């Protein structure tokens, strides 16, 4: 089948989701690449052509391809190009940050939405949400790791903080995002602790002590909030809360998304960072990791297997 790759127009997104070096002769799909797709990394259209890809303009890809790949959410300027019944693959987050697109556009056009969540990849149409059995859990964990790194880097810089031994930092959970956050924060000589499921009680008891709190947990429905509004009342004034998992309103109750250009807001004396594409700040490294993982698990084998999930 054909996969049409369109360049994401999501604000601040610079990652390139497929690199020529990862396109091999055993790919079972025809790859159709938008003109200028690799420009953020200085990759020319000719480099994709040499790998057997066709190059088309954006509107032609929407018109010709039943399967579209867009790394981040398709934006309103492209809604009119979407055809009824098309499949859209990417980080679509239909029940999270992409819920508005899903409910107002995807459902109306009966789009088949593949969400390549690192932990729970799903196939979605209407009110049906099915797990994808042939994608390995944590298949793109390195992007999640760099999400933790980038979120902390960006938040500290924007907040104007150079942490030292007097800075008390809590990192919540031990998954890939939290590991990246812990890795980066440990480069400073800070008072640093990572809390696990079994020690979260200790975190809540000491929440008032921390200068920086970094969340790496995405709420999956079994837990309503990691940090509630009542918990926030106990947090030290001036504390920086970095939601590296970018689960606005869910992980930390009452929060809302911010952007790469305006990444932080203050509320009741607390400072919140809620950027949901922070890894794009490290787009050279993360493009490589995404392209490598997605080529293996998504692009290489015939995408008919995704279509078959909807039968």
Helices and strands as residue ranges (DSSP letters): E 2-5, G 20-22, E 30-34, G 39-41, H 45-49, E 54-56, H 58-64, E 67-69, G 76-81, E 87-90, H 99-101, I 102-106, E 112-115, E 122-125, E 128-131, H 141-159, E 168-172, H 176-185, E 191-195, G 197-199, H 200-205, G 207-209, E 212-215, H 229-232, E 240-243, E 248-249, E 252-253, E 264-267, E 270-273, G 278-282, H 283-294, I 295-299, H 304-307, G 308-310
